[in-house]
């Protein structure tokens, strides 16, 4: 906790966006993975956020990461009998991850993180200007 709660608000938002960026990177890295068993398929990760009061003041809300949940989407079943991981019927199972939607989410998370860095830097500059007024 800092003396200026804007740093706590912006910092919690940057932390949340960092978690979001990490889960998206994990989803994209595993989008093309396959398995011979539908229960072993990678499940896309989705962070869950909530507002949390800063310094006990409900008017100042930061962001808290409550959980990182696995997607409940069913895996995609593809017929590839020559694949080394294919099951007895010739099917492999892949996660239901849309790379385009993940990239859109990645851009959104990146811009949100960048906006919070700007808030943090602006607050720092204002605090420094205020301190320098006494010189």
Secondary structure, DSSP 8 states (H G I E B T S, - for coil): --SSHHHHHHHHHHHHHHHHHHHHHHHHHTTT-EESSGGGS---EEEEEEEEEETTEEEEEEEEEEEEEE-----EEEE-TTSTT--TTSEEEE----HHHHHHHHHHHHHHHHHHHHHHHHHHHHHHHHHHTT-
